[in-house]
Amino acid sequence: MKPATDLLLLTPFAMRVLSAVVTTPRPGLVALHVTARDMNAADRHTIDRSALMGLADMAAAVALNEAAPPGATWRIRELAIELQAPAEDWVTASADASSLDWTKACEVTLAIAMRSHKDAAVALARVEATIMPPRH
């Protein structure tokens, strides 16, 4: 991972899911696998809305950081989440920023899909971000 991603993962929230980051050969495509225990769930079996929002934010940030070319920057502006089913036991959040055009400044939308261990849809998050190309 890139150094900025490493710093992001040192936040208190992220420390619990540090080992959950799964990157792929395609930069910008990531998945985070977390359990209710990782998310500090009160009953250790369900994951609440605020924890899912944090997970979506982290998945988007890791995907954007991994996809960004050297010198490019990004900023998350808005996060919305639609809950679809209770999140029990563990959840996988997937984000794909690999196809973004980093040659010009623009607003982008990333969809973060969150699925249960039974592959059922748990939530869908929409992340609005601003990306800026590298300065030459």
Secondary structure as a PSIPRED ss2 file (coil, helix, strand):
# PSIPRED VFORMAT (PSIPRED V4.0)

   1 M C   1.000  0.000  0.000
   2 K C   1.000  0.000  0.000
   3 P H   0.000  1.000  0.000
   4 A H   0.000  1.000  0.000
   5 T H   0.000  1.000  0.000
   6 D H   0.000  1.000  0.000
   7 L H   0.000  1.000  0.000
   8 L H   0.000  1.000  0.000
   9 L C   1.000  0.000  0.000
  10 L C   1.000  0.000  0.000
  11 T C   1.000  0.000  0.000
  12 P H   0.000  1.000  0.000
  13 F H   0.000  1.000  0.000
  14 A H   0.000  1.000  0.000
  15 M H   0.000  1.000  0.000
  16 R C   1.000  0.000  0.000
  17 V C   1.000  0.000  0.000
  18 L H   0.000  1.000  0.000
  19 S H   0.000  1.000  0.000
  20 A H   0.000  1.000  0.000
  21 V E   0.000  0.000  1.000
  22 V E   0.000  0.000  1.000
  23 T E   0.000  0.000  1.000
  24 T C   1.000  0.000  0.000
  25 P C   1.000  0.000  0.000
  26 R C   1.000  0.000  0.000
  27 P C   1.000  0.000  0.000
  28 G C   1.000  0.000  0.000
  29 L E   0.000  0.000  1.000
  30 V E   0.000  0.000  1.000
  31 A E   0.000  0.000  1.000
  32 L E   0.000  0.000  1.000
  33 H E   0.000  0.000  1.000
  34 V E   0.000  0.000  1.000
  35 T E   0.000  0.000  1.000
  36 A C   1.000  0.000  0.000
  37 R C   1.000  0.000  0.000
  38 D C   1.000  0.000  0.000
  39 M C   1.000  0.000  0.000
  40 N C   1.000  0.000  0.000
  41 A C   1.000  0.000  0.000
  42 A C   1.000  0.000  0.000
  43 D C   1.000  0.000  0.000
  44 R C   1.000  0.000  0.000
  45 H C   1.000  0.000  0.000
  46 T E   0.000  0.000  1.000
  47 I E   0.000  0.000  1.000
  48 D C   1.000  0.000  0.000
  49 R H   0.000  1.000  0.000
  50 S H   0.000  1.000  0.000
  51 A H   0.000  1.000  0.000
  52 L H   0.000  1.000  0.000
  53 M H   0.000  1.000  0.000
  54 G H   0.000  1.000  0.000
  55 L H   0.000  1.000  0.000
  56 A H   0.000  1.000  0.000
  57 D H   0.000  1.000  0.000
  58 M H   0.000  1.000  0.000
  59 A H   0.000  1.000  0.000
  60 A H   0.000  1.000  0.000
  61 A H   0.000  1.000  0.000
  62 V H   0.000  1.000  0.000
  63 A H   0.000  1.000  0.000
  64 L H   0.000  1.000  0.000
  65 N H   0.000  1.000  0.000
  66 E H   0.000  1.000  0.000
  67 A H   0.000  1.000  0.000
  68 A C   1.000  0.000  0.000
  69 P C   1.000  0.000  0.000
  70 P C   1.000  0.000  0.000
  71 G C   1.000  0.000  0.000
  72 A C   1.000  0.000  0.000
  73 T E   0.000  0.000  1.000
  74 W E   0.000  0.000  1.000
  75 R E   0.000  0.000  1.000
  76 I E   0.000  0.000  1.000
  77 R E   0.000  0.000  1.000
  78 E E   0.000  0.000  1.000
  79 L E   0.000  0.000  1.000
  80 A E   0.000  0.000  1.000
  81 I E   0.000  0.000  1.000
  82 E E   0.000  0.000  1.000
  83 L E   0.000  0.000  1.000
  84 Q C   1.000  0.000  0.000
  85 A C   1.000  0.000  0.000
  86 P C   1.000  0.000  0.000
  87 A E   0.000  0.000  1.000
  88 E E   0.000  0.000  1.000
  89 D C   1.000  0.000  0.000
  90 W E   0.000  0.000  1.000
  91 V E   0.000  0.000  1.000
  92 T E   0.000  0.000  1.000
  93 A E   0.000  0.000  1.000
  94 S E   0.000  0.000  1.000
  95 A E   0.000  0.000  1.000
  96 D E   0.000  0.000  1.000
  97 A C   1.000  0.000  0.000
  98 S C   1.000  0.000  0.000
  99 S C   1.000  0.000  0.000
 100 L C   1.000  0.000  0.000
 101 D C   1.000  0.000  0.000
 102 W C   1.000  0.000  0.000
 103 T C   1.000  0.000  0.000
 104 K C   1.000  0.000  0.000
 105 A C   1.000  0.000  0.000
 106 C E   0.000  0.000  1.000
 107 E E   0.000  0.000  1.000
 108 V E   0.000  0.000  1.000
 109 T E   0.000  0.000  1.000
 110 L E   0.000  0.000  1.000
 111 A E   0.000  0.000  1.000
 112 I E   0.000  0.000  1.000
 113 A E   0.000  0.000  1.000
 114 M E   0.000  0.000  1.000
 115 R E   0.000  0.000  1.000
 116 S E   0.000  0.000  1.000
 117 H C   1.000  0.000  0.000
 118 K C   1.000  0.000  0.000
 119 D C   1.000  0.000  0.000
 120 A C   1.000  0.000  0.000
 121 A E   0.000  0.000  1.000
 122 V E   0.000  0.000  1.000
 123 A E   0.000  0.000  1.000
 124 L E   0.000  0.000  1.000
 125 A E   0.000  0.000  1.000
 126 R E   0.000  0.000  1.000
 127 V E   0.000  0.000  1.000
 128 E E   0.000  0.000  1.000
 129 A E   0.000  0.000  1.000
 130 T E   0.000  0.000  1.000
 131 I E   0.000  0.000  1.000
 132 M E   0.000  0.000  1.000
 133 P C   1.000  0.000  0.000
 134 P C   1.000  0.000  0.000
 135 R C   1.000  0.000  0.000
 136 H C   1.000  0.000  0.000
